[in-house]
Amino acid sequence: MHNEYTSSLLTDRYELTMLDAAIKSGIVARKAVFEVFARSLPPGRRFGILCGNQRLVELLERFRFCD
């Protein structure tokens, strides 16, 4: 059993569907671009600022499925 944190449970079905399509179409080895977004801003806010990018990068670097 691994004690290492895994972020794979943060994945939803859409990402898995996109991965499956990339594998089937043969483009799985290509570089991909992903976005981080918020569904809505609090009332009265016209823009948002993304901070903590390093934490996001670390989560992506450790992302994997394990037994």
CHARMM internal coordinates of N, CA and C (Angstrom, degrees):
IC EDIT
DIST 1 N 1 CA 1.4506
DIST 1 CA 1 C 1.5206
ANGL 1 N 1 CA 1 C 109.74
DIST 1 C 2 N 1.3126
ANGL 1 CA 1 C 2 N 116.49
DIHE 1 N 1 CA 1 C 2 N 134.97
DIST 2 N 2 CA 1.4575
ANGL 1 C 2 N 2 CA 121.78
DIHE 1 CA 1 C 2 N 2 CA -179.78
DIST 2 CA 2 C 1.5271
ANGL 2 N 2 CA 2 C 109.59
DIHE 1 C 2 N 2 CA 2 C -89.74
DIST 2 C 3 N 1.3143
ANGL 2 CA 2 C 3 N 116.58
DIHE 2 N 2 CA 2 C 3 N 135.98
DIST 3 N 3 CA 1.4594
ANGL 2 C 3 N 3 CA 120.66
DIHE 2 CA 2 C 3 N 3 CA 174.10
DIST 3 CA 3 C 1.5159
ANGL 3 N 3 CA 3 C 111.25
DIHE 2 C 3 N 3 CA 3 C -93.94
DIST 3 C 4 N 1.3180
ANGL 3 CA 3 C 4 N 116.55
DIHE 3 N 3 CA 3 C 4 N -4.54
DIST 4 N 4 CA 1.4604
ANGL 3 C 4 N 4 CA 121.43
DIHE 3 CA 3 C 4 N 4 CA -178.43
DIST 4 CA 4 C 1.5268
ANGL 4 N 4 CA 4 C 110.39
DIHE 3 C 4 N 4 CA 4 C -71.06
DIST 4 C 5 N 1.3296
ANGL 4 CA 4 C 5 N 116.05
DIHE 4 N 4 CA 4 C 5 N 138.34
DIST 5 N 5 CA 1.4646
ANGL 4 C 5 N 5 CA 122.09
DIHE 4 CA 4 C 5 N 5 CA 178.69
DIST 5 CA 5 C 1.5226
ANGL 5 N 5 CA 5 C 109.71
DIHE 4 C 5 N 5 CA 5 C -65.00
DIST 5 C 6 N 1.3238
ANGL 5 CA 5 C 6 N 117.42
DIHE 5 N 5 CA 5 C 6 N 136.85
DIST 6 N 6 CA 1.4589
ANGL 5 C 6 N 6 CA 121.41
DIHE 5 CA 5 C 6 N 6 CA 174.73
DIST 6 CA 6 C 1.5210
ANGL 6 N 6 CA 6 C 109.40
DIHE 5 C 6 N 6 CA 6 C -122.30
DIST 6 C 7 N 1.3129
ANGL 6 CA 6 C 7 N 115.51
DIHE 6 N 6 CA 6 C 7 N 136.15
DIST 7 N 7 CA 1.4646
ANGL 6 C 7 N 7 CA 120.25
DIHE 6 CA 6 C 7 N 7 CA 179.57
DIST 7 CA 7 C 1.5240
ANGL 7 N 7 CA 7 C 111.55
DIHE 6 C 7 N 7 CA 7 C -97.72
DIST 7 C 8 N 1.3173
ANGL 7 CA 7 C 8 N 117.94
DIHE 7 N 7 CA 7 C 8 N 8.69
DIST 8 N 8 CA 1.4646
ANGL 7 C 8 N 8 CA 120.03
DIHE 7 CA 7 C 8 N 8 CA -176.20
DIST 8 CA 8 C 1.5277
ANGL 8 N 8 CA 8 C 112.57
DIHE 7 C 8 N 8 CA 8 C -62.86
DIST 8 C 9 N 1.3182
ANGL 8 CA 8 C 9 N 118.23
DIHE 8 N 8 CA 8 C 9 N -26.93
DIST 9 N 9 CA 1.4612
ANGL 8 C 9 N 9 CA 119.79
DIHE 8 CA 8 C 9 N 9 CA 178.99
DIST 9 CA 9 C 1.5222
ANGL 9 N 9 CA 9 C 112.34
DIHE 8 C 9 N 9 CA 9 C -74.23
DIST 9 C 10 N 1.3272
ANGL 9 CA 9 C 10 N 117.85
DIHE 9 N 9 CA 9 C 10 N -8.88
DIST 10 N 10 CA 1.4581
ANGL 9 C 10 N 10 CA 121.28
DIHE 9 CA 9 C 10 N 10 CA 174.87
DIST 10 CA 10 C 1.5268
ANGL 10 N 10 CA 10 C 111.30
DIHE 9 C 10 N 10 CA 10 C -81.60
DIST 10 C 11 N 1.3224
ANGL 10 CA 10 C 11 N 116.98
DIHE 10 N 10 CA 10 C 11 N -3.73
DIST 11 N 11 CA 1.4584
ANGL 10 C 11 N 11 CA 122.68
DIHE 10 CA 10 C 11 N 11 CA -179.06
DIST 11 CA 11 C 1.5212
ANGL 11 N 11 CA 11 C 109.94
DIHE 10 C 11 N 11 CA 11 C -83.23
DIST 11 C 12 N 1.3184
ANGL 11 CA 11 C 12 N 116.56
DIHE 11 N 11 CA 11 C 12 N 137.22
DIST 12 N 12 CA 1.4582
ANGL 11 C 12 N 12 CA 118.32
DIHE 11 CA 11 C 12 N 12 CA 176.03
DIST 12 CA 12 C 1.5307
ANGL 12 N 12 CA 12 C 110.21
DIHE 11 C 12 N 12 CA 12 C -106.11
DIST 12 C 13 N 1.3010
ANGL 12 CA 12 C 13 N 116.54
DIHE 12 N 12 CA 12 C 13 N 176.04
DIST 13 N 13 CA 1.4659
ANGL 12 C 13 N 13 CA 121.64
DIHE 12 CA 12 C 13 N 13 CA -173.83
DIST 13 CA 13 C 1.5311
ANGL 13 N 13 CA 13 C 112.52
DIHE 12 C 13 N 13 CA 13 C -61.65
DIST 13 C 14 N 1.3216
ANGL 13 CA 13 C 14 N 117.79
DIHE 13 N 13 CA 13 C 14 N -31.83
DIST 14 N 14 CA 1.4635
ANGL 13 C 14 N 14 CA 120.99
DIHE 13 CA 13 C 14 N 14 CA 179.90
DIST 14 CA 14 C 1.5279
ANGL 14 N 14 CA 14 C 110.93
DIHE 13 C 14 N 14 CA 14 C -58.47
DIST 14 C 15 N 1.3425
ANGL 14 CA 14 C 15 N 117.28
DIHE 14 N 14 CA 14 C 15 N -47.48
DIST 15 N 15 CA 1.4650
ANGL 14 C 15 N 15 CA 119.83
DIHE 14 CA 14 C 15 N 15 CA -179.86
DIST 15 CA 15 C 1.5223
ANGL 15 N 15 CA 15 C 111.43
DIHE 14 C 15 N 15 CA 15 C -62.48
DIST 15 C 16 N 1.3226
ANGL 15 CA 15 C 16 N 116.85
DIHE 15 N 15 CA 15 C 16 N -39.51
DIST 16 N 16 CA 1.4661
ANGL 15 C 16 N 16 CA 119.85
DIHE 15 CA 15 C 16 N 16 CA 178.88
DIST 16 CA 16 C 1.5247
ANGL 16 N 16 CA 16 C 111.10
DIHE 15 C 16 N 16 CA 16 C -67.07
DIST 16 C 17 N 1.3270
ANGL 16 CA 16 C 17 N 117.30
DIHE 16 N 16 CA 16 C 17 N -36.58
DIST 17 N 17 CA 1.4651
ANGL 16 C 17 N 17 CA 121.39
DIHE 16 CA 16 C 17 N 17 CA 176.48
DIST 17 CA 17 C 1.5241
ANGL 17 N 17 CA 17 C 110.43
DIHE 16 C 17 N 17 CA 17 C -64.47
DIST 17 C 18 N 1.3367
ANGL 17 CA 17 C 18 N 117.00
DIHE 17 N 17 CA 17 C 18 N -42.50
DIST 18 N 18 CA 1.4656
ANGL 17 C 18 N 18 CA 121.03
DIHE 17 CA 17 C 18 N 18 CA 179.09
DIST 18 CA 18 C 1.5310
ANGL 18 N 18 CA 18 C 110.78
DIHE 17 C 18 N 18 CA 18 C -65.68
DIST 18 C 19 N 1.3297
ANGL 18 CA 18 C 19 N 117.54
DIHE 18 N 18 CA 18 C 19 N -39.55
DIST 19 N 19 CA 1.4598
ANGL 18 C 19 N 19 CA 121.12
DIHE 18 CA 18 C 19 N 19 CA 176.76
DIST 19 CA 19 C 1.5213
ANGL 19 N 19 CA 19 C 110.51
DIHE 18 C 19 N 19 CA 19 C -62.51
DIST 19 C 20 N 1.3186
ANGL 19 CA 19 C 20 N 117.07
DIHE 19 N 19 CA 19 C 20 N -45.24
DIST 20 N 20 CA 1.4608
ANGL 19 C 20 N 20 CA 121.42
DIHE 19 CA 19 C 20 N 20 CA 178.66
DIST 20 CA 20 C 1.5270
ANGL 20 N 20 CA 20 C 110.80
DIHE 19 C 20 N 20 CA 20 C -59.17
DIST 20 C 21 N 1.3312
ANGL 20 CA 20 C 21 N 117.26
DIHE 20 N 20 CA 20 C 21 N -42.89
DIST 21 N 21 CA 1.4667
ANGL 20 C 21 N 21 CA 121.07
DIHE 20 CA 20 C 21 N 21 CA 178.79
DIST 21 CA 21 C 1.5236
ANGL 21 N 21 CA 21 C 111.00
DIHE 20 C 21 N 21 CA 21 C -64.25
DIST 21 C 22 N 1.3322
ANGL 21 CA 21 C 22 N 117.66
DIHE 21 N 21 CA 21 C 22 N -39.96
DIST 22 N 22 CA 1.4677
ANGL 21 C 22 N 22 CA 120.96
DIHE 21 CA 21 C 22 N 22 CA 178.96
DIST 22 CA 22 C 1.5235
ANGL 22 N 22 CA 22 C 111.06
DIHE 21 C 22 N 22 CA 22 C -65.28
DIST 22 C 23 N 1.3163
ANGL 22 CA 22 C 23 N 116.71
DIHE 22 N 22 CA 22 C 23 N -40.83
DIST 23 N 23 CA 1.4709
ANGL 22 C 23 N 23 CA 120.43
DIHE 22 CA 22 C 23 N 23 CA 178.18
DIST 23 CA 23 C 1.5232
ANGL 23 N 23 CA 23 C 110.34
DIHE 22 C 23 N 23 CA 23 C -63.67
DIST 23 C 24 N 1.3301
ANGL 23 CA 23 C 24 N 116.70
DIHE 23 N 23 CA 23 C 24 N -47.69
DIST 24 N 24 CA 1.4687
ANGL 23 C 24 N 24 CA 120.87
DIHE 23 CA 23 C 24 N 24 CA -177.60
DIST 24 CA 24 C 1.5244
ANGL 24 N 24 CA 24 C 112.80
DIHE 23 C 24 N 24 CA 24 C -66.10
DIST 24 C 25 N 1.3351
ANGL 24 CA 24 C 25 N 117.52
DIHE 24 N 24 CA 24 C 25 N -31.38
DIST 25 N 25 CA 1.4661
ANGL 24 C 25 N 25 CA 120.15
DIHE 24 CA 24 C 25 N 25 CA -178.85
DIST 25 CA 25 C 1.5247
ANGL 25 N 25 CA 25 C 112.54
DIHE 24 C 25 N 25 CA 25 C -88.44
DIST 25 C 26 N 1.3327
ANGL 25 CA 25 C 26 N 117.46
DIHE 25 N 25 CA 25 C 26 N -5.33
DIST 26 N 26 CA 1.4571
ANGL 25 C 26 N 26 CA 120.80
DIHE 25 CA 25 C 26 N 26 CA 177.00
DIST 26 CA 26 C 1.5202
ANGL 26 N 26 CA 26 C 114.88
DIHE 25 C 26 N 26 CA 26 C 81.68
DIST 26 C 27 N 1.3280
ANGL 26 CA 26 C 27 N 118.32
DIHE 26 N 26 CA 26 C 27 N 14.79
DIST 27 N 27 CA 1.4691
ANGL 26 C 27 N 27 CA 120.00
DIHE 26 CA 26 C 27 N 27 CA -179.00
DIST 27 CA 27 C 1.5245
ANGL 27 N 27 CA 27 C 112.17
DIHE 26 C 27 N 27 CA 27 C -107.80
DIST 27 C 28 N 1.3188
ANGL 27 CA 27 C 28 N 117.15
DIHE 27 N 27 CA 27 C 28 N 16.16
DIST 28 N 28 CA 1.4569
ANGL 27 C 28 N 28 CA 120.71
DIHE 27 CA 27 C 28 N 28 CA -174.82
DIST 28 CA 28 C 1.5313
ANGL 28 N 28 CA 28 C 112.93
DIHE 27 C 28 N 28 CA 28 C -62.51
DIST 28 C 29 N 1.3277
ANGL 28 CA 28 C 29 N 119.06
DIHE 28 N 28 CA 28 C 29 N -25.13
DIST 29 N 29 CA 1.4651
ANGL 28 C 29 N 29 CA 121.61
DIHE 28 CA 28 C 29 N 29 CA -178.68
DIST 29 CA 29 C 1.5288
ANGL 29 N 29 CA 29 C 112.85
DIHE 28 C 29 N 29 CA 29 C -84.80
DIST 29 C 30 N 1.3241
ANGL 29 CA 29 C 30 N 118.42
DIHE 29 N 29 CA 29 C 30 N -8.71
DIST 30 N 30 CA 1.4701
ANGL 29 C 30 N 30 CA 121.09
DIHE 29 CA 29 C 30 N 30 CA 179.01
DIST 30 CA 30 C 1.5233
ANGL 30 N 30 CA 30 C 111.20
DIHE 29 C 30 N 30 CA 30 C -71.25
DIST 30 C 31 N 1.3324
ANGL 30 CA 30 C 31 N 115.20
DIHE 30 N 30 CA 30 C 31 N 152.37
DIST 31 N 31 CA 1.4618
ANGL 30 C 31 N 31 CA 119.50
DIHE 30 CA 30 C 31 N 31 CA 173.53
DIST 31 CA 31 C 1.5195
ANGL 31 N 31 CA 31 C 108.92
DIHE 30 C 31 N 31 CA 31 C -66.66
DIST 31 C 32 N 1.3102
ANGL 31 CA 31 C 32 N 115.75
DIHE 31 N 31 CA 31 C 32 N 146.11
DIST 32 N 32 CA 1.4621
ANGL 31 C 32 N 32 CA 121.03
DIHE 31 CA 31 C 32 N 32 CA -179.92
DIST 32 CA 32 C 1.5226
ANGL 32 N 32 CA 32 C 109.67
DIHE 31 C 32 N 32 CA 32 C -127.13
DIST 32 C 33 N 1.3053
ANGL 32 CA 32 C 33 N 115.73
DIHE 32 N 32 CA 32 C 33 N 157.62
DIST 33 N 33 CA 1.4615
ANGL 32 C 33 N 33 CA 122.52
DIHE 32 CA 32 C 33 N 33 CA 178.07
DIST 33 CA 33 C 1.5211
ANGL 33 N 33 CA 33 C 107.81
DIHE 32 C 33 N 33 CA 33 C -117.93
DIST 33 C 34 N 1.3146
ANGL 33 CA 33 C 34 N 115.93
DIHE 33 N 33 CA 33 C 34 N 134.65
DIST 34 N 34 CA 1.4541
ANGL 33 C 34 N 34 CA 121.32
DIHE 33 CA 33 C 34 N 34 CA 179.98
DIST 34 CA 34 C 1.5156
ANGL 34 N 34 CA 34 C 109.59
DIHE 33 C 34 N 34 CA 34 C -126.02
DIST 34 C 35 N 1.3143
ANGL 34 CA 34 C 35 N 116.18
DIHE 34 N 34 CA 34 C 35 N 158.07
DIST 35 N 35 CA 1.4598
ANGL 34 C 35 N 35 CA 122.16
DIHE 34 CA 34 C 35 N 35 CA -179.37
DIST 35 CA 35 C 1.5256
ANGL 35 N 35 CA 35 C 110.24
DIHE 34 C 35 N 35 CA 35 C -119.05
DIST 35 C 36 N 1.3147
ANGL 35 CA 35 C 36 N 114.41
DIHE 35 N 35 CA 35 C 36 N 152.44
DIST 36 N 36 CA 1.4553
ANGL 35 C 36 N 36 CA 121.35
DIHE 35 CA 35 C 36 N 36 CA 170.67
DIST 36 CA 36 C 1.5162
ANGL 36 N 36 CA 36 C 105.67
DIHE 35 C 36 N 36 CA 36 C -115.50
DIST 36 C 37 N 1.3226
ANGL 36 CA 36 C 37 N 117.33
DIHE 36 N 36 CA 36 C 37 N 132.26
DIST 37 N 37 CA 1.4621
ANGL 36 C 37 N 37 CA 118.65
DIHE 36 CA 36 C 37 N 37 CA -177.08
DIST 37 CA 37 C 1.5193
ANGL 37 N 37 CA 37 C 110.77
DIHE 36 C 37 N 37 CA 37 C -147.75
DIST 37 C 38 N 1.3075
ANGL 37 CA 37 C 38 N 114.93
DIHE 37 N 37 CA 37 C 38 N 163.07
DIST 38 N 38 CA 1.4638
ANGL 37 C 38 N 38 CA 122.27
DIHE 37 CA 37 C 38 N 38 CA 172.08
DIST 38 CA 38 C 1.5215
ANGL 38 N 38 CA 38 C 107.03
DIHE 37 C 38 N 38 CA 38 C -111.64
DIST 38 C 39 N 1.2899
ANGL 38 CA 38 C 39 N 117.55
DIHE 38 N 38 CA 38 C 39 N 139.97
DIST 39 N 39 CA 1.4621
ANGL 38 C 39 N 39 CA 120.72
DIHE 38 CA 38 C 39 N 39 CA -177.73
DIST 39 CA 39 C 1.5213
ANGL 39 N 39 CA 39 C 112.19
DIHE 38 C 39 N 39 CA 39 C -66.09
DIST 39 C 40 N 1.3107
ANGL 39 CA 39 C 40 N 118.06
DIHE 39 N 39 CA 39 C 40 N -36.23
DIST 40 N 40 CA 1.4655
ANGL 39 C 40 N 40 CA 119.75
DIHE 39 CA 39 C 40 N 40 CA 177.41
DIST 40 CA 40 C 1.5242
ANGL 40 N 40 CA 40 C 109.56
DIHE 39 C 40 N 40 CA 40 C -155.77
DIST 40 C 41 N 1.3089
ANGL 40 CA 40 C 41 N 115.22
DIHE 40 N 40 CA 40 C 41 N 153.19
DIST 41 N 41 CA 1.4554
ANGL 40 C 41 N 41 CA 121.27
DIHE 40 CA 40 C 41 N 41 CA 177.19
DIST 41 CA 41 C 1.5255
ANGL 41 N 41 CA 41 C 109.07
DIHE 40 C 41 N 41 CA 41 C -93.27
DIST 41 C 42 N 1.3244
ANGL 41 CA 41 C 42 N 117.31
DIHE 41 N 41 CA 41 C 42 N 157.06
DIST 42 N 42 CA 1.4666
ANGL 41 C 42 N 42 CA 119.44
DIHE 41 CA 41 C 42 N 42 CA 176.38
DIST 42 CA 42 C 1.5288
ANGL 42 N 42 CA 42 C 110.83
DIHE 41 C 42 N 42 CA 42 C -60.43
DIST 42 C 43 N 1.3140
ANGL 42 CA 42 C 43 N 118.06
DIHE 42 N 42 CA 42 C 43 N 154.12
DIST 43 N 43 CA 1.4679
ANGL 42 C 43 N 43 CA 120.93
DIHE 42 CA 42 C 43 N 43 CA 179.46
DIST 43 CA 43 C 1.5354
ANGL 43 N 43 CA 43 C 111.70
DIHE 42 C 43 N 43 CA 43 C -53.75
DIST 43 C 44 N 1.3144
ANGL 43 CA 43 C 44 N 115.75
DIHE 43 N 43 CA 43 C 44 N 137.02
DIST 44 N 44 CA 1.4613
ANGL 43 C 44 N 44 CA 121.08
DIHE 43 CA 43 C 44 N 44 CA 178.68
DIST 44 CA 44 C 1.5149
ANGL 44 N 44 CA 44 C 114.47
DIHE 43 C 44 N 44 CA 44 C 86.73
DIST 44 C 45 N 1.3234
ANGL 44 CA 44 C 45 N 117.92
DIHE 44 N 44 CA 44 C 45 N -6.20
DIST 45 N 45 CA 1.4678
ANGL 44 C 45 N 45 CA 120.76
DIHE 44 CA 44 C 45 N 45 CA 179.50
DIST 45 CA 45 C 1.5151
ANGL 45 N 45 CA 45 C 109.29
DIHE 44 C 45 N 45 CA 45 C -96.57
DIST 45 C 46 N 1.3329
ANGL 45 CA 45 C 46 N 116.68
DIHE 45 N 45 CA 45 C 46 N 133.81
DIST 46 N 46 CA 1.4629
ANGL 45 C 46 N 46 CA 120.74
DIHE 45 CA 45 C 46 N 46 CA -179.89
DIST 46 CA 46 C 1.5252
ANGL 46 N 46 CA 46 C 112.42
DIHE 45 C 46 N 46 CA 46 C -104.83
DIST 46 C 47 N 1.3201
ANGL 46 CA 46 C 47 N 117.77
DIHE 46 N 46 CA 46 C 47 N -10.06
DIST 47 N 47 CA 1.4603
ANGL 46 C 47 N 47 CA 120.60
DIHE 46 CA 46 C 47 N 47 CA 179.88
DIST 47 CA 47 C 1.5222
ANGL 47 N 47 CA 47 C 109.04
DIHE 46 C 47 N 47 CA 47 C -153.23
DIST 47 C 48 N 1.3108
ANGL 47 CA 47 C 48 N 115.48
DIHE 47 N 47 CA 47 C 48 N 163.39
DIST 48 N 48 CA 1.4530
ANGL 47 C 48 N 48 CA 121.36
DIHE 47 CA 47 C 48 N 48 CA 177.12
DIST 48 CA 48 C 1.5149
ANGL 48 N 48 CA 48 C 109.64
DIHE 47 C 48 N 48 CA 48 C -129.07
DIST 48 C 49 N 1.3038
ANGL 48 CA 48 C 49 N 116.26
DIHE 48 N 48 CA 48 C 49 N 158.11
DIST 49 N 49 CA 1.4645
ANGL 48 C 49 N 49 CA 121.99
DIHE 48 CA 48 C 49 N 49 CA 178.63
DIST 49 CA 49 C 1.5210
ANGL 49 N 49 CA 49 C 107.43
DIHE 48 C 49 N 49 CA 49 C -123.63
DIST 49 C 50 N 1.3120
ANGL 49 CA 49 C 50 N 115.87
DIHE 49 N 49 CA 49 C 50 N 130.17
DIST 50 N 50 CA 1.4587
ANGL 49 C 50 N 50 CA 120.94
DIHE 49 CA 49 C 50 N 50 CA 178.77
DIST 50 CA 50 C 1.5180
ANGL 50 N 50 CA 50 C 108.78
DIHE 49 C 50 N 50 CA 50 C -94.12
DIST 50 C 51 N 1.3070
ANGL 50 CA 50 C 51 N 115.99
DIHE 50 N 50 CA 50 C 51 N 121.44
DIST 51 N 51 CA 1.4616
ANGL 50 C 51 N 51 CA 122.18
DIHE 50 CA 50 C 51 N 51 CA 176.69
DIST 51 CA 51 C 1.5221
ANGL 51 N 51 CA 51 C 107.85
DIHE 50 C 51 N 51 CA 51 C -122.64
DIST 51 C 52 N 1.2870
ANGL 51 CA 51 C 52 N 116.49
DIHE 51 N 51 CA 51 C 52 N 165.02
DIST 52 N 52 CA 1.4539
ANGL 51 C 52 N 52 CA 119.70
DIHE 51 CA 51 C 52 N 52 CA 178.38
DIST 52 CA 52 C 1.5142
ANGL 52 N 52 CA 52 C 112.97
DIHE 51 C 52 N 52 CA 52 C 78.14
DIST 52 C 53 N 1.3247
ANGL 52 CA 52 C 53 N 116.25
DIHE 52 N 52 CA 52 C 53 N 31.29
DIST 53 N 53 CA 1.4665
ANGL 52 C 53 N 53 CA 120.19
DIHE 52 CA 52 C 53 N 53 CA -179.16
DIST 53 CA 53 C 1.5201
ANGL 53 N 53 CA 53 C 112.11
DIHE 52 C 53 N 53 CA 53 C -58.98
DIST 53 C 54 N 1.3330
ANGL 53 CA 53 C 54 N 117.53
DIHE 53 N 53 CA 53 C 54 N -32.60
DIST 54 N 54 CA 1.4616
ANGL 53 C 54 N 54 CA 120.56
DIHE 53 CA 53 C 54 N 54 CA -178.60
DIST 54 CA 54 C 1.5276
ANGL 54 N 54 CA 54 C 110.57
DIHE 53 C 54 N 54 CA 54 C -62.13
DIST 54 C 55 N 1.3318
ANGL 54 CA 54 C 55 N 117.28
DIHE 54 N 54 CA 54 C 55 N -39.74
DIST 55 N 55 CA 1.4679
ANGL 54 C 55 N 55 CA 120.44
DIHE 54 CA 54 C 55 N 55 CA 178.43
DIST 55 CA 55 C 1.5234
ANGL 55 N 55 CA 55 C 110.72
DIHE 54 C 55 N 55 CA 55 C -62.42
DIST 55 C 56 N 1.3196
ANGL 55 CA 55 C 56 N 116.65
DIHE 55 N 55 CA 55 C 56 N -40.85
DIST 56 N 56 CA 1.4614
ANGL 55 C 56 N 56 CA 120.99
DIHE 55 CA 55 C 56 N 56 CA 178.08
DIST 56 CA 56 C 1.5258
ANGL 56 N 56 CA 56 C 110.67
DIHE 55 C 56 N 56 CA 56 C -63.52
DIST 56 C 57 N 1.3297
ANGL 56 CA 56 C 57 N 116.76
DIHE 56 N 56 CA 56 C 57 N -44.25
DIST 57 N 57 CA 1.4668
ANGL 56 C 57 N 57 CA 121.17
DIHE 56 CA 56 C 57 N 57 CA 178.71
DIST 57 CA 57 C 1.5243
ANGL 57 N 57 CA 57 C 110.11
DIHE 56 C 57 N 57 CA 57 C -61.04
DIST 57 C 58 N 1.3266
ANGL 57 CA 57 C 58 N 117.47
DIHE 57 N 57 CA 57 C 58 N -42.99
DIST 58 N 58 CA 1.4678
ANGL 57 C 58 N 58 CA 120.58
DIHE 57 CA 57 C 58 N 58 CA 179.27
DIST 58 CA 58 C 1.5312
ANGL 58 N 58 CA 58 C 111.36
DIHE 57 C 58 N 58 CA 58 C -63.00
DIST 58 C 59 N 1.3292
ANGL 58 CA 58 C 59 N 117.39
DIHE 58 N 58 CA 58 C 59 N -40.63
DIST 59 N 59 CA 1.4672
ANGL 58 C 59 N 59 CA 120.07
DIHE 58 CA 58 C 59 N 59 CA 176.87
DIST 59 CA 59 C 1.5230
ANGL 59 N 59 CA 59 C 111.12
DIHE 58 C 59 N 59 CA 59 C -61.83
DIST 59 C 60 N 1.3231
ANGL 59 CA 59 C 60 N 116.53
DIHE 59 N 59 CA 59 C 60 N -42.14
DIST 60 N 60 CA 1.4656
ANGL 59 C 60 N 60 CA 120.20
DIHE 59 CA 59 C 60 N 60 CA -179.98
DIST 60 CA 60 C 1.5229
ANGL 60 N 60 CA 60 C 111.64
DIHE 59 C 60 N 60 CA 60 C -67.21
DIST 60 C 61 N 1.3316
ANGL 60 CA 60 C 61 N 116.84
DIHE 60 N 60 CA 60 C 61 N -37.45
DIST 61 N 61 CA 1.4677
ANGL 60 C 61 N 61 CA 119.65
DIHE 60 CA 60 C 61 N 61 CA 179.17
DIST 61 CA 61 C 1.5241
ANGL 61 N 61 CA 61 C 111.72
DIHE 60 C 61 N 61 CA 61 C -66.26
DIST 61 C 62 N 1.3323
ANGL 61 CA 61 C 62 N 117.32
DIHE 61 N 61 CA 61 C 62 N -33.04
DIST 62 N 62 CA 1.4677
ANGL 61 C 62 N 62 CA 121.07
DIHE 61 CA 61 C 62 N 62 CA -178.85
DIST 62 CA 62 C 1.5206
ANGL 62 N 62 CA 62 C 112.98
DIHE 61 C 62 N 62 CA 62 C -90.66
DIST 62 C 63 N 1.3275
ANGL 62 CA 62 C 63 N 117.60
DIHE 62 N 62 CA 62 C 63 N -4.05
DIST 63 N 63 CA 1.4657
ANGL 62 C 63 N 63 CA 120.83
DIHE 62 CA 62 C 63 N 63 CA -175.05
DIST 63 CA 63 C 1.5231
ANGL 63 N 63 CA 63 C 110.85
DIHE 62 C 63 N 63 CA 63 C -63.08
DIST 63 C 64 N 1.3171
ANGL 63 CA 63 C 64 N 115.89
DIHE 63 N 63 CA 63 C 64 N 125.92
DIST 64 N 64 CA 1.4686
ANGL 63 C 64 N 64 CA 121.31
DIHE 63 CA 63 C 64 N 64 CA 176.31
DIST 64 CA 64 C 1.5172
ANGL 64 N 64 CA 64 C 108.45
DIHE 63 C 64 N 64 CA 64 C -169.45
DIST 64 C 65 N 1.2937
ANGL 64 CA 64 C 65 N 115.08
DIHE 64 N 64 CA 64 C 65 N 158.22
DIST 65 N 65 CA 1.4526
ANGL 64 C 65 N 65 CA 121.34
DIHE 64 CA 64 C 65 N 65 CA 172.40
DIST 65 CA 65 C 1.5190
ANGL 65 N 65 CA 65 C 107.11
DIHE 64 C 65 N 65 CA 65 C -98.51
DIST 65 C 66 N 1.2997
ANGL 65 CA 65 C 66 N 117.56
DIHE 65 N 65 CA 65 C 66 N 140.71
DIST 66 N 66 CA 1.4639
ANGL 65 C 66 N 66 CA 120.55
DIHE 65 CA 65 C 66 N 66 CA 177.26
DIST 66 CA 66 C 1.5247
ANGL 66 N 66 CA 66 C 108.99
DIHE 65 C 66 N 66 CA 66 C -137.68
DIST 66 C 67 N 1.3127
ANGL 66 CA 66 C 67 N 115.28
DIHE 66 N 66 CA 66 C 67 N 167.75
DIST 67 N 67 CA 1.4735
ANGL 66 C 67 N 67 CA 120.71
DIHE 66 CA 66 C 67 N 67 CA -178.42
DIST 67 CA 67 C 1.5023
ANGL 67 N 67 CA 67 C 112.39
DIHE 66 C 67 N 67 CA 67 C -65.43
END
COOR INIT
IC SEED 1 N 1 CA 1 C
IC BUILD
